[in-house]
Amino acid sequence: MLEAKDITVTYAGLIAVSGASIEVNKGEIVCVAGANGAGKSSLLKAMVGMEKPKSGSVKFDGEELVGVPPHLITAKGLAYVPENRRLFPRLSVRDNLRLGSYMYRAQDDREAPLEMVFRLFPRLGERLDQRANTLSGGEQQMLAIGRALMTRPRLLMLDEPSQGIMPKLVDEIFQAVTTIRDTGMTILIVEQRLTECLEISDRAYVLQTGRVTMSGPADEIRANPDVRRAYLGL
């Protein structure tokens, strides 16, 4: 469904991602794990058009995405939830969600995905008139995911969804990810929390200093002694 091949991303001459290749098949949860600064976010941004790779190819359902503007990539069915969430802080929960459905503004069923959003995150339905910047970190992450779901994606990309969230809400976020996959959606998730990421994923890639150093079924990655020592503290 999604194939990134030999992606290299540079910033001011410094290499952030070096020849990385990953693929995501329909219906999977795929985790890209690694320490802070490993190049995970840069790789995702290259896939959704927020960074132009120095080299490499990104294909979604066989169609090349490199050079395609981000809003058109979204329209093709690929939604991206960035690391910093990028909510509109002074707008209400309701208005942030409605902005996610902007592409469908002329359709009578524009707000149809709200049913799934409120089923996943009931507290958003309780805070519709509350400004986004008054929500907790976990609630803001829920809102960011909900807004992405309003675009009706076929593939959802999550960049560090657990960052800055209290542990109890982290569990809720990861449970929501598995529920979203159960609806038939495909998910690519970037995470530093390798344990939680591997528990819900089908396959995983480990990124280190911009390179893919390991890939395979999530249970095999979790059992690898090098991964256990370096990332799981075991």
DRENLO-229251 format. One record per residue (C-alpha): residue number from 1; residue in three letters; chain; x, y, z. Coordinates in steps of 0.001 Angstrom, whole numbers, plus 524288, in hexadecimal, padded with zeros to 5 digits. Example, Ala and Ser with C-alpha at 12.3 -4.5 7.8 and 13.67 -1.06 7.14 Angstrom:
# DRENLO-229251
RORO  num  residu  chaine      X      Y      Z
RORO    1     ALA       A  8300C  7EE6C  81E78
RORO    2     SER       A  83566  7FBDC  81BE4
This chain:
# DRENLO-229251
RORO  num  residu  chaine      X      Y      Z
RORO    1     MET       A  80000  80000  80000
RORO    2     LEU       A  80AFF  80965  803B0
RORO    3     GLU       A  818FE  8078A  7FF42
RORO    4     ALA       A  82447  81091  80265
RORO    5     LYS       A  830C4  80CAD  7FB95
RORO    6     ASP       A  83E96  811C7  7FDCC
RORO    7     ILE       A  839FF  81E5B  80460
RORO    8     THR       A  84487  8282B  807D0
RORO    9     VAL       A  8412C  834DB  80ED3
RORO   10     THR       A  84AE3  83F89  811EC
RORO   11     TYR       A  84A49  84C42  81999
RORO   12     ALA       A  854A6  85686  816C8
RORO   13     GLY       A  85D75  84BF5  81173
RORO   14     LEU       A  85BB0  842FA  81D29
RORO   15     ILE       A  855CF  83598  81A91
RORO   16     ALA       A  84980  832BB  8227F
RORO   17     VAL       A  84529  826A9  81AE5
RORO   18     SER       A  84E96  81E86  812CD
RORO   19     GLY       A  8495F  81525  808A0
RORO   20     ALA       A  83E0E  81052  810EB
RORO   21     SER       A  83411  8070B  80B08
RORO   22     ILE       A  82756  8029B  81150
RORO   23     GLU       A  81A71  7FD39  80C9D
RORO   24     VAL       A  80CE5  7FC58  81279
RORO   25     ASN       A  802E8  7F26C  80DEF
RORO   26     LYS       A  7F449  7F478  80E51
RORO   27     GLY       A  7EE46  7F1BB  81BA3
RORO   28     GLU       A  7FB1E  7F1B1  82325
RORO   29     ILE       A  8001A  7F95E  82EA0
RORO   30     VAL       A  80E67  7FC03  82BD2
RORO   31     CYS       A  8174A  80234  835F5
RORO   32     VAL       A  82373  80A3A  832F5
RORO   33     ALA       A  82B05  80A95  83FAC
RORO   34     GLY       A  83790  810D5  84408
RORO   35     ALA       A  83DB9  81A57  84D77
RORO   36     ASN       A  83BAA  828FD  84D19
RORO   37     GLY       A  842F1  82EA4  84168
RORO   38     ALA       A  84316  821D7  839D3
RORO   39     GLY       A  83C22  82818  82E3E
RORO   40     LYS       A  82E90  82268  8306D
RORO   41     SER       A  826F4  82F1D  82F02
RORO   42     SER       A  82F04  83363  8234F
RORO   43     LEU       A  82BB4  826AC  81C83
RORO   44     LEU       A  81D22  828B0  81ECC
RORO   45     LYS       A  81DA6  836C3  81A4A
RORO   46     ALA       A  82431  83272  80DAF
RORO   47     MET       A  81906  828F2  80B44
RORO   48     VAL       A  80E44  8330E  80CF1
RORO   49     GLY       A  814A8  83E07  80536
RORO   50     MET       A  818C9  84683  810B4
RORO   51     GLU       A  82719  84447  80D63
RORO   52     LYS       A  82C68  841DF  7FFD0
RORO   53     PRO       A  835EA  8367E  80038
RORO   54     LYS       A  8432E  8387E  7FA10
RORO   55     SER       A  84140  82B66  7F38D
RORO   56     GLY       A  8381D  81FDC  7F3AA
RORO   57     SER       A  82A2D  81C52  7F04B
RORO   58     VAL       A  81D5D  81BF7  7F7E0
RORO   59     LYS       A  811EA  814C0  7F1DF
RORO   60     PHE       A  8040B  813BA  7F702
RORO   61     ASP       A  7FC01  80969  7F003
RORO   62     GLY       A  80654  809D0  7E555
RORO   63     GLU       A  80577  8188D  7E357
RORO   64     GLU       A  81199  820D8  7E588
RORO   65     LEU       A  81014  82ADC  7F073
RORO   66     VAL       A  81D27  831F4  7EFE7
RORO   67     GLY       A  81A47  83F9E  7EB02
RORO   68     VAL       A  80BAA  83EBD  7EDD5
RORO   69     PRO       A  806C2  849AE  7F703
RORO   70     PRO       A  802B2  84510  8049A
RORO   71     HIS       A  7F451  848C1  80303
RORO   72     LEU       A  7F354  84063  7F6D2
RORO   73     ILE       A  7F9DA  8350E  7FDE1
RORO   74     THR       A  7EF61  83656  8085C
RORO   75     ALA       A  7E4ED  8362A  7FDE5
RORO   76     LYS       A  7EA6C  8293E  7F8E7
RORO   77     GLY       A  7E76A  822FF  80613
RORO   78     LEU       A  7F3DD  82490  80E01
RORO   79     ALA       A  7F22A  82C02  81AD4
RORO   80     TYR       A  7FD73  830AD  82343
RORO   81     VAL       A  7FCF9  83417  831BF
RORO   82     PRO       A  80965  83BE1  83475
RORO   83     GLU       A  811D7  83ADF  84079
RORO   84     ASN       A  80DBE  84848  8458A
RORO   85     ARG       A  7FF52  845E2  841F1
RORO   86     ARG       A  7FDDE  85335  83B4C
RORO   87     LEU       A  7F05C  855F6  84068
RORO   88     PHE       A  7EA0F  86345  83F44
RORO   89     PRO       A  7EB8B  866B5  84DB9
RORO   90     ARG       A  7E16C  87195  84EC2
RORO   91     LEU       A  7D70C  86A2A  8472F
RORO   92     SER       A  7CD87  860E7  84DA3
RORO   93     VAL       A  7CE2B  85227  84D07
RORO   94     ARG       A  7C282  8529B  843D9
RORO   95     ASP       A  7C90C  85C24  83A81
RORO   96     ASN       A  7D5DF  854A2  83A5F
RORO   97     LEU       A  7CE78  84857  83693
RORO   98     ARG       A  7C6A5  84F75  82C2D
RORO   99     LEU       A  7D344  8546D  82614
RORO  100     GLY       A  7D731  84646  82433
RORO  101     SER       A  7CB3D  84442  81BA7
RORO  102     TYR       A  7CDAC  85067  8136D
RORO  103     MET       A  7CF62  84876  806F8
RORO  104     TYR       A  7C169  8439C  808A5
RORO  105     ARG       A  7BB6D  850D2  80C07
RORO  106     ALA       A  7B1DA  8502B  800A7
RORO  107     GLN       A  7ACC3  842C3  8044F
RORO  108     ASP       A  7A103  8400F  80CEC
RORO  109     ASP       A  7A87D  83572  81444
RORO  110     ARG       A  7B42B  83E2F  8172B
RORO  111     GLU       A  7B3D5  83AD6  825B3
RORO  112     ALA       A  7B12D  82C3E  82433
RORO  113     PRO       A  7BE87  82845  829EC
RORO  114     LEU       A  7BAFF  82F01  836BB
RORO  115     GLU       A  7B3E3  822C4  83B18
RORO  116     MET       A  7C08E  81B04  83ABB
RORO  117     VAL       A  7C857  82629  840E8
RORO  118     PHE       A  7BF1B  8270D  84C8D
RORO  119     ARG       A  7BE9B  81854  84DEC
RORO  120     LEU       A  7CD7B  81810  84EC6
RORO  121     PHE       A  7CEC7  82431  85737
RORO  122     PRO       A  7C21E  826DA  85EC2
RORO  123     ARG       A  7C830  8322F  86630
RORO  124     LEU       A  7C946  83A00  85991
RORO  125     GLY       A  7BA85  83985  85881
RORO  126     GLU       A  7B9D9  83F14  86641
RORO  127     ARG       A  7C2E1  84A69  862DC
RORO  128     LEU       A  7BDDD  84EF0  8559A
RORO  129     ASP       A  7BD1D  85D34  859A0
RORO  130     GLN       A  7C9F8  85D2C  86107
RORO  131     ARG       A  7D5D1  863B4  85AE8
RORO  132     ALA       A  7E072  85A67  85681
RORO  133     ASN       A  7EAEE  86120  85E8B
RORO  134     THR       A  7E380  85E48  86B25
RORO  135     LEU       A  7E3D9  84F8F  86919
RORO  136     SER       A  7EDC3  846B0  86F9F
RORO  137     GLY       A  7F8E5  8413D  8677A
RORO  138     GLY       A  7F1F9  8343D  865ED
RORO  139     GLU       A  7E543  83ABE  861FF
RORO  140     GLN       A  7EC70  84311  85803
RORO  141     GLN       A  7F236  836B8  85234
RORO  142     MET       A  7E4A1  830CB  8517E
RORO  143     LEU       A  7DFF1  83CFE  84A84
RORO  144     ALA       A  7EB41  83C8E  840E6
RORO  145     ILE       A  7E833  82E62  83D9E
RORO  146     GLY       A  7D9BA  83175  83CC8
RORO  147     ARG       A  7DC3D  83CA7  8336A
RORO  148     ALA       A  7E459  8339B  82AD0
RORO  149     LEU       A  7D953  82997  82ABC
RORO  150     MET       A  7D022  8342E  825CC
RORO  151     THR       A  7D7D6  833FF  81900
RORO  152     ARG       A  7D2FC  825E2  8170B
RORO  153     PRO       A  7E088  82008  81533
RORO  154     ARG       A  7E3FC  81289  81079
RORO  155     LEU       A  7F160  81385  816DC
RORO  156     LEU       A  7F3B0  81ABF  8239B
RORO  157     MET       A  8017E  81F21  82738
RORO  158     LEU       A  8043D  8227B  83572
RORO  159     ASP       A  8109B  8297D  8399E
RORO  160     GLU       A  81403  82712  84804
RORO  161     PRO       A  805DE  82662  84CD9
RORO  162     SER       A  80A3D  82390  85AD7
RORO  163     GLN       A  81300  82F77  85C27
RORO  164     GLY       A  80FE7  83823  867CC
RORO  165     ILE       A  80466  82FE4  86C5C
RORO  166     MET       A  80206  82A09  879C0
RORO  167     PRO       A  80352  81B20  879EA
RORO  168     LYS       A  7F4CD  8185C  87BDE
RORO  169     LEU       A  7F128  81FF1  86FAB
RORO  170     VAL       A  7FC56  819B7  8680C
RORO  171     ASP       A  7F587  80CAD  869F8
RORO  172     GLU       A  7E8D7  8128B  864D8
RORO  173     ILE       A  7EFAF  817E4  858CB
RORO  174     PHE       A  7F5DF  80AC1  8557C
RORO  175     GLN       A  7E8F5  803C0  857B8
RORO  176     ALA       A  7E27C  80D5B  84E7C
RORO  177     VAL       A  7ECC3  80A63  8442F
RORO  178     THR       A  7E96D  7FBEB  84475
RORO  179     THR       A  7DAF3  7FF16  843CF
RORO  180     ILE       A  7DD31  807C1  837F8
RORO  181     ARG       A  7E477  7FCBA  8313B
RORO  182     ASP       A  7D920  7F3A3  83429
RORO  183     THR       A  7D065  7FC7B  82BEA
RORO  184     GLY       A  7D8E9  7F902  82029
RORO  185     MET       A  7E21F  8048D  8206A
RORO  186     THR       A  7F0CD  80313  81E7F
RORO  187     ILE       A  7F9EC  80990  8284F
RORO  188     LEU       A  8081E  80DCB  82865
RORO  189     ILE       A  80CC3  8123C  835B9
RORO  190     VAL       A  819B1  81872  839AC
RORO  191     GLU       A  81D26  816B9  84802
RORO  192     GLN       A  827EE  81751  85219
RORO  193     ARG       A  81FD9  80E92  85B18
RORO  194     LEU       A  82438  8020F  854A3
RORO  195     THR       A  81D9A  7F8BE  85E19
RORO  196     GLU       A  80FEB  7FE4B  85C0F
RORO  197     CYS       A  81202  80010  84D8C
RORO  198     LEU       A  81656  7F205  84B6E
RORO  199     GLU       A  80B01  7ECB3  85371
RORO  200     ILE       A  800E1  7F212  849EF
RORO  201     SER       A  80887  7F0F9  83D29
RORO  202     ASP       A  8092A  7E66D  832CF
RORO  203     ARG       A  81698  7EA4A  82DEA
RORO  204     ALA       A  82120  7F3D0  831FA
RORO  205     TYR       A  82D03  7FB2D  82D30
RORO  206     VAL       A  837D8  7FFFC  8361C
RORO  207     LEU       A  83E25  80CB7  831D1
RORO  208     GLN       A  84B80  810CC  836C5
RORO  209     THR       A  852D3  81D01  8325B
RORO  210     GLY       A  84A1A  81DF6  82670
RORO  211     ARG       A  84BA4  80FE9  821F5
RORO  212     VAL       A  842CE  8041C  82306
RORO  213     THR       A  84AE1  7FAB0  82B25
RORO  214     MET       A  840A3  7F045  82D64
RORO  215     SER       A  8334D  7EC4C  82834
RORO  216     GLY       A  829F1  7E0FA  82964
RORO  217     PRO       A  81DF4  7DBE2  8309E
RORO  218     ALA       A  81BB2  7E378  83D28
RORO  219     ASP       A  81D03  7D782  845E6
RORO  220     GLU       A  82A3F  7D42F  83FE6
RORO  221     ILE       A  82F1E  7E220  841CA
RORO  222     ARG       A  82A6D  7E1CF  84FE3
RORO  223     ALA       A  831AD  7D501  8525C
RORO  224     ASN       A  83E64  7D997  84C32
RORO  225     PRO       A  848D8  7DA5A  856E2
RORO  226     ASP       A  84EF6  7E6B5  85142
RORO  227     VAL       A  841D0  7ED9D  85149
RORO  228     ARG       A  83EF3  7E8E4  85F0A
RORO  229     ARG       A  84BCC  7EE57  86401
RORO  230     ALA       A  84BE6  7FB26  85C74
RORO  231     TYR       A  83D8F  7FF13  85CC6
RORO  232     LEU       A  83640  7F6ED  866D1
RORO  233     GLY       A  8403D  7F72B  871CB
RORO  234     LEU       A  83FF4  7E852  87323
